Amino acid sequence: MTQPTASPTLDTLFKRNLARQPDALALVDPPNKQRITGQPPKRLTFVQADRMISSLAAHFIESGLPSNSVIAVQLPNTIEFALTVLAAFRAGLVVAVLPLLWRQSELTMALNRTAARAIVTSGKVDGVIYSDIAMNAAAEAFSIRHVCGFGGDLPEGMASLDNAIFRESPTTRAVIQDGRKAALISFDVTSDGFRPVPRAHLGLIAGGLAMSLESDVPQAATILSAFSPMSFAGLASSLAIWLLSGGTLVLHHPFDDEVLEQQINEQACDTLIAPAQLALRLDELDLGARMPSLRNVIGLWRTPEQVGSSACWAAQQATLTDVYLFGEAGLFGARRIAEDGSPALIKPGPHGAPRDLPGSSIAGEILLTPRGTLGLRGPMVPVAAYAPPPPPSDSLIASPPRDYVDTDYAARLDRVTGAVNITAPPSGVMAVGGYRFLAQDLQEWARRLGQGALLTALPDRLSGHRLAGRALDNARARDALTELGLNPLMVEAFRDRSNAA
């Protein structure tokens, strides 16, 4: 039995939509899901999704997971991800999202750092056996007690959630629906190393509100999400925006251009959420003629320093909102309203949502730090997670508390316009395929590849950067990468790109 509260959770938002329109279409799987996970695609109404969420929540409770314990989730962008996250919230659990391209070593580190009690994964994703990766990581994490998976051919010892999702159970647990409670743990890589970043429900909802209000997503919208959900921005731009609009969430596992266009047209999607580079590429291919139902495009920039130099937006029937992502620290959005479709100017100080409406609610604040870097503060920004280390114990003067997060992105003010120009990403950190790595890790991988080998990150229009390599002995290079615990998808990517080189 839940108790009403003034501060909602994501489960509260879901139940509001359920009460208002139980038979409306809620979730739609990618049509190529059979290829991705080996399972047929599903379409669920709110009432059907509610039953499955309750069944999964009952399974987690009956498995002995106590309230407020951490459950790790590593799933593709399919219906199972949305159901699992909402079921965890209904059971009073905290979700830790694990990116699909992580190495087993990073997986193990995340499980140990968060003291996760359970992990949920998929049997296969794009041919990679993720169930084995999860089992191996769980064996090295002392806190893990339950390993669960979707799909067939699960290894011995892994509980099947395909069975649990259809099994109705009366098991429930009294959970106080308070938006101030912990909801999410995502993971960032900064120059200081690996960093877990916790957030409450209110932080997730604040991120979703900032994007949906700035881009003017309508109520009952049909939203296609083509952005990986394994981050704060991924959840805020998919689950939070969907639940705030009360419409339909159409999921796309990145990326297949033909399938993406098919989904948008068949479902008559009016809102697209995707990496900004993909959105701009669709614009070049005459988005208006090929996908006439689109009215709102939300482009997420993992490389915010590239927004200012990006191409102008040409589509007339759809507007583009640039969302600047700063790892897991926070985000802000700016809708392109100039006649030529150029990016909006970003000025320091508080910014509302929508940005150009006087008196709108404050979504956050942008500032320049004394170091010449960009700082963020606001309801979605987890200041405590990025707090600098305490001063030495022999220090006589305590450091003043910091109420903002330093993103480490170099920035300066334009003397003519007064706008903030983001000039460079954090030093010592490289974004590859949307995932952050320490530059020293890339150097270590290159060293292990052998004499004459090359491993580098090249600019890429979709992912910001991509991992490219060349080796005299490709078989030896792949073995070396595997020994380092590199995810099989990235090993295969190295093989393909080194051969192409």
C-alpha positions in Angstrom: 0.0 0.0 0.0 1.5 3.3 -1.1 1.0 6.6 0.7 0.3 9.8 -1.3 3.0 12.5 -1.0 3.6 15.9 -2.5 6.9 14.8 -4.0 6.2 12.2 -6.7 8.3 9.2 -7.8 8.4 7.7 -11.3 6.1 5.0 -10.1 3.7 7.7 -8.9 3.7 9.2 -12.4 3.1 5.8 -14.0 0.1 5.1 -11.7 -1.4 8.5 -12.5 -1.3 7.7 -16.2 -2.7 4.2 -15.5 -5.7 5.7 -13.7 -6.4 8.2 -16.4 -6.0 5.9 -19.5 -5.5 2.2 -18.6 -6.1 0.9 -22.1 -4.0 3.5 -23.9 -0.8 2.2 -25.7 2.1 2.7 -23.3 5.2 0.8 -24.6 6.3 -0.4 -28.0 9.3 -2.6 -28.7 11.7 -2.2 -31.6 10.5 -4.3 -34.6 14.0 -5.9 -34.9 14.0 -7.1 -31.3 14.1 -10.7 -32.5 17.6 -10.0 -34.0 18.8 -8.0 -31.0 17.8 -10.3 -28.1 16.1 -13.4 -29.7 12.7 -12.4 -28.3 9.6 -11.3 -30.3 8.6 -7.6 -30.0 5.8 -6.6 -27.6 3.2 -3.8 -27.4 1.8 -3.0 -24.0 -1.1 -0.8 -22.8 -0.7 0.9 -19.4 -2.8 -1.8 -17.7 -0.8 -4.6 -19.3 2.5 -3.0 -18.3 1.2 -2.4 -14.7 0.5 -6.2 -14.3 4.0 -7.0 -15.5 5.6 -4.4 -13.3 3.7 -5.8 -10.3 4.8 -9.3 -11.1 8.5 -8.3 -11.4 8.2 -6.3 -8.2 6.8 -9.3 -6.4 9.6 -11.5 -7.7 12.2 -9.0 -6.3 10.5 -8.9 -2.9 10.1 -12.7 -2.8 13.8 -13.1 -3.7 14.6 -11.4 -0.4 15.8 -8.1 -1.6 15.2 -5.6 1.3 13.9 -2.1 0.8 16.5 0.5 -0.4 18.9 -2.2 -1.6 20.6 -1.7 -4.9 19.7 -3.7 -8.0 22.0 -3.4 -11.0 20.5 -3.4 -14.5 22.3 -4.0 -17.8 19.7 -4.2 -20.6 19.2 -3.0 -24.2 16.7 -0.3 -25.1 13.6 -2.6 -25.0 10.4 -2.9 -23.0 12.1 -5.1 -20.4 14.3 -2.2 -19.4 11.4 0.1 -18.7 9.5 -2.7 -16.8 12.5 -3.7 -14.7 13.3 -0.1 -13.6 9.6 0.7 -12.7 9.3 -2.7 -10.9 12.4 -1.9 -8.9 11.0 1.4 -7.8 7.7 -0.2 -6.9 9.6 -2.7 -4.7 11.4 0.2 -3.0 14.8 -0.6 -4.6 17.5 1.6 -6.0 18.5 1.0 -9.6 22.2 1.1 -10.7 22.4 1.3 -14.5 25.4 -0.5 -16.2 26.3 0.5 -19.8 26.3 -2.3 -22.3 29.9 -1.7 -23.6 31.5 -2.0 -20.2 34.3 -4.4 -19.5 33.8 -7.2 -16.9 36.3 -5.4 -14.7 34.2 -2.2 -14.7 31.1 -4.2 -14.1 32.7 -5.9 -11.1 33.9 -2.5 -9.8 30.4 -1.0 -10.0 28.8 -3.9 -8.2 31.3 -3.8 -5.4 31.2 0.0 -5.1 27.4 0.1 -4.8 27.1 -3.1 -2.7 24.5 -4.3 -5.3 22.4 -7.2 -4.1 21.1 -8.3 -7.5 21.8 -7.9 -11.2 19.4 -8.1 -14.1 20.6 -8.6 -17.7 19.7 -10.1 -21.0 20.8 -13.5 -22.3 22.1 -12.1 -25.6 22.4 -8.6 -27.1 23.5 -8.4 -30.7 25.1 -11.8 -30.4 27.1 -11.1 -27.3 26.3 -13.4 -24.4 25.7 -10.9 -21.6 24.4 -13.5 -19.2 27.9 -15.0 -19.0 29.5 -11.6 -18.4 27.0 -10.9 -15.6 27.6 -14.3 -14.0 31.4 -13.8 -14.1 31.1 -10.3 -12.6 28.7 -11.5 -9.9 31.1 -14.2 -8.9 33.6 -11.5 -8.1 31.2 -9.2 -6.2 30.6 -10.3 -2.6 27.3 -8.5 -2.2 25.5 -10.1 -5.2 22.9 -12.7 -4.1 20.6 -12.9 -7.1 21.3 -12.9 -10.8 18.3 -12.6 -13.1 17.9 -12.5 -16.9 15.5 -12.2 -19.8 15.8 -14.5 -22.8 16.5 -18.1 -23.5 19.6 -20.3 -22.8 20.3 -18.6 -19.5 23.2 -20.2 -17.6 22.6 -22.4 -14.6 22.0 -20.3 -11.5 20.4 -17.4 -13.3 16.7 -16.9 -12.6 14.5 -16.4 -15.6 12.4 -13.2 -15.5 10.5 -14.2 -18.6 8.6 -16.6 -16.3 8.3 -14.1 -13.4 6.9 -11.4 -15.6 3.7 -13.3 -16.4 3.2 -14.9 -13.0 0.7 -12.9 -11.0 1.5 -12.7 -7.3 -0.2 -11.1 -4.4 3.1 -10.2 -2.8 3.5 -6.5 -2.2 5.5 -4.3 0.2 4.6 -1.0 1.8 6.7 1.7 0.1 6.5 5.3 0.9 6.4 7.2 -2.5 8.7 10.0 -1.7 10.5 11.8 -4.5 13.4 12.6 -2.2 14.3 8.9 -1.8 17.3 7.5 -3.7 16.3 6.1 -7.1 19.3 5.9 -9.4 23.0 5.3 -9.4 24.8 6.0 -12.6 28.5 6.0 -13.2 30.9 8.7 -14.4 34.6 8.7 -15.3 36.4 11.9 -14.4 40.1 12.8 -14.2 39.9 11.6 -10.6 38.7 8.2 -11.7 35.6 6.1 -11.5 32.7 7.8 -9.7 29.2 6.4 -8.7 26.6 9.2 -8.9 23.4 8.7 -6.8 20.2 10.6 -7.5 16.7 10.9 -6.0 13.5 10.6 -8.0 13.2 14.4 -8.0 16.5 14.7 -9.7 15.4 12.4 -12.5 12.1 14.2 -12.9 13.9 17.5 -12.9 16.0 16.4 -15.8 13.0 15.1 -17.7 11.1 18.4 -17.0 14.0 20.5 -18.2 14.0 18.7 -21.6 10.3 18.3 -22.1 9.4 21.9 -21.2 12.2 23.4 -23.3 11.3 21.3 -26.3 7.5 21.7 -25.7 6.7 18.0 -25.8 2.9 17.8 -25.9 0.7 15.8 -23.6 -0.1 12.3 -24.8 2.9 12.5 -27.2 4.2 9.5 -29.1 7.9 9.5 -28.3 10.6 7.5 -30.0 13.7 7.1 -27.8 16.8 6.1 -29.7 19.3 7.0 -27.0 20.9 4.4 -24.8 19.1 4.4 -21.4 22.1 3.4 -19.3 22.8 6.9 -17.8 21.1 9.7 -16.0 20.4 11.5 -19.4 19.1 8.2 -20.9 16.5 7.7 -18.1 15.5 11.3 -17.9 15.1 11.6 -21.7 13.1 8.4 -22.0 11.2 7.2 -18.9 10.8 10.6 -17.3 9.7 12.5 -20.4 7.3 9.6 -21.3 5.7 9.5 -17.9 5.4 13.3 -17.7 3.6 13.4 -21.1 1.4 10.4 -20.4 1.8 9.2 -24.0 3.4 6.3 -25.8 7.1 5.4 -25.6 8.5 3.7 -28.7 11.9 2.2 -28.1 14.7 1.9 -30.6 17.9 0.0 -29.9 20.7 2.2 -31.4 21.2 2.3 -34.4 19.5 1.2 -37.6 18.4 4.0 -39.8 15.9 2.0 -41.8 14.2 0.6 -38.7 14.2 4.0 -37.1 12.4 5.6 -40.0 10.0 2.6 -40.2 9.1 3.1 -36.5 8.6 6.8 -36.7 6.2 6.5 -39.7 4.3 3.4 -38.5 3.7 4.8 -35.0 3.2 8.4 -36.2 5.8 9.6 -33.7 5.7 13.3 -33.0 8.8 13.4 -30.8 12.3 11.9 -31.5 14.9 11.6 -28.8 18.3 10.7 -30.2 22.0 11.6 -30.2 22.3 15.1 -31.8 24.7 13.9 -34.5 22.1 11.4 -35.7 19.3 14.0 -35.7 21.5 16.3 -37.8 22.2 13.5 -40.2 18.5 12.8 -40.6 18.0 16.5 -41.3 20.5 16.3 -44.1 18.5 13.4 -45.6 15.3 15.5 -45.7 13.7 14.6 -42.4 10.5 16.6 -43.3 9.7 14.5 -46.3 10.7 11.1 -45.0 9.2 11.5 -41.5 6.3 14.0 -41.8 4.8 13.2 -38.4 7.8 14.6 -36.4 7.3 17.9 -34.6 9.9 17.8 -31.9 13.5 16.5 -32.1 15.5 16.4 -28.9 19.2 16.0 -29.7 21.5 14.9 -26.9 25.2 16.0 -27.1 27.7 13.8 -25.3 30.3 16.2 -26.7 28.8 19.6 -25.7 31.9 21.5 -26.9 30.8 20.6 -30.5 27.3 22.3 -30.4 28.5 25.8 -31.3 30.1 24.6 -34.5 27.3 22.2 -35.6 25.3 22.5 -38.8 22.2 24.6 -38.9 18.8 22.9 -38.5 16.8 23.0 -41.8 13.6 21.1 -41.2 10.6 23.4 -41.0 7.9 21.2 -39.5 10.1 20.0 -36.6 12.1 22.0 -34.1 15.5 20.8 -32.7 16.4 21.2 -29.0 20.1 20.8 -28.2 20.7 19.1 -24.9 24.1 19.6 -23.5 25.3 16.5 -21.5 28.2 16.8 -18.9 28.8 13.2 -18.1 26.5 12.3 -15.2 26.8 15.7 -13.5 23.8 17.3 -15.2 22.4 18.8 -18.4 20.6 21.7 -19.9 18.7 22.3 -23.1 18.3 25.1 -25.6 15.7 25.1 -28.4 16.9 26.4 -31.7 14.6 29.4 -32.5 16.9 31.4 -34.9 15.6 31.7 -38.5 18.7 30.1 -39.9 18.5 27.1 -37.5 21.7 27.9 -35.7 22.3 26.8 -32.0 20.9 29.1 -29.3 23.3 31.3 -27.3 23.9 30.0 -23.8 24.4 32.7 -21.2 25.5 32.3 -17.6 23.1 32.5 -14.7 19.8 30.8 -13.9 17.9 29.4 -16.9 14.2 28.5 -17.0 12.3 25.9 -18.8 11.3 26.9 -21.4 14.4 29.2 -21.7 12.8 32.0 -23.7 9.6 32.4 -21.6 9.9 35.1 -18.9 9.0 33.9 -15.4 9.3 30.2 -16.2 10.4 27.8 -13.5 14.2 27.7 -12.9 15.6 24.5 -14.3 19.2 25.1 -13.2 22.1 27.6 -13.3 25.2 27.8 -15.4 28.4 29.5 -14.1 32.0 29.9 -14.9 34.3 28.7 -12.1 37.6 30.4 -11.1 39.4 27.7 -13.0 37.9 28.8 -16.3 35.6 25.8 -16.4 31.8 25.3 -16.6 29.9 24.8 -13.4 26.3 23.6 -12.9 23.9 23.9 -10.0 20.2 23.1 -9.7 17.7 20.5 -8.6 19.1 17.7 -10.9 22.8 18.3 -10.1 24.2 15.9 -7.4 26.6 18.2 -5.7 27.7 15.8 -3.0 28.7 13.1 -5.5 31.2 15.5 -7.1 32.4 17.2 -3.9 36.2 17.8 -3.9 38.3 15.8 -1.4 38.5 17.2 2.1 41.6 19.3 3.0 44.4 17.7 4.9 43.7 17.0 8.5 46.4 19.5 9.6 44.7 22.4 7.8 43.6 25.1 10.2 41.1 26.7 7.7 38.2 24.7 6.5 37.3 24.9 2.8 34.0 26.6 2.2 31.2 24.2 1.0 30.7 24.1 -2.7 27.1 24.3 -4.0 27.9 23.5 -7.6 29.5 20.8 -9.7 32.6 21.7 -11.7 32.2 19.8 -15.0 35.9 20.3 -15.9 34.8 21.5 -19.4 36.9 24.5 -20.4 34.7 27.5 -21.1 34.9 31.3 -21.6 32.6 34.2 -22.2 32.2 35.8 -25.6 33.0 39.5 -25.2 30.5 40.5 -27.9 27.4 38.4 -27.1 28.1 37.5 -23.4 27.4 33.8 -24.3 29.3 30.9 -22.8 31.6 29.1 -25.3 32.5 25.6 -24.3 36.0 25.1 -25.7 37.3 21.7 -24.6 36.4 18.5 -22.8 37.9 17.5 -19.5 41.6 16.7 -19.7 42.7 13.1 -19.2 39.2 11.7 -20.2 38.2 10.4 -23.6 34.7 9.8 -24.8 34.5 6.7 -27.1 31.2 5.6 -28.5 29.4 7.6 -25.8 31.3 6.0 -23.0 34.1 7.8 -21.0 37.5 6.3 -20.5 40.6 7.5 -18.8 43.3 8.4 -21.4 45.8 6.3 -19.5 43.6 3.2 -19.9 43.6 3.7 -23.7 47.4 4.0 -23.5 47.6 0.8 -21.6 45.5 -1.0 -24.1 47.7 0.3 -26.9 50.8 -0.9 -25.1 49.3 -4.4 -24.7 48.6 -4.7 -28.4 52.2 -5.2 -29.3 54.9 -3.4 -31.2 53.7 -1.3 -34.2 50.1 -1.2 -33.0 47.9 1.8 -32.9 44.8 2.4 -30.8 43.2 5.8 -30.9 39.9 7.7 -30.7 38.8 9.3 -33.9 36.0 11.9 -34.4 32.7 10.2 -35.3 29.4 12.0 -36.4 27.2 9.7 -34.3 29.1 8.9 -31.2 31.4 11.8 -30.9 34.5 9.5 -31.1 35.0 5.9 -32.1 37.7 3.5 -31.2 40.0 2.8 -34.1 43.0 0.5 -34.2 45.7 -1.1 -36.3 47.9 -4.0 -35.4 50.5 -6.1 -37.2 49.0 -9.2 -35.6 45.2 -8.7 -35.2 44.7 -12.1 -33.5 47.3 -11.2 -30.9 45.7 -7.7 -30.5 42.2 -9.2 -29.8 43.7 -11.6 -27.3 45.4 -8.8 -25.5 42.2 -6.8 -25.3 40.3 -9.8 -24.1 42.9 -10.3 -21.3 42.2 -6.7 -20.2 38.6 -7.6 -19.8 37.4 -5.6 -22.7 33.7 -6.1 -23.6 33.4 -8.5 -26.6 31.5 -5.8 -28.6 34.6 -3.5 -28.5 36.9 -6.4 -29.3 34.9 -7.1 -32.5 34.8 -3.3 -33.2 38.6 -3.3 -33.0 38.8 -6.2 -35.4 36.5 -4.6 -37.9 38.3 -1.2 -37.8 41.8 -2.6 -37.8 41.0 -4.6 -40.9 39.5 -1.6 -42.5 42.6 0.4 -41.7 
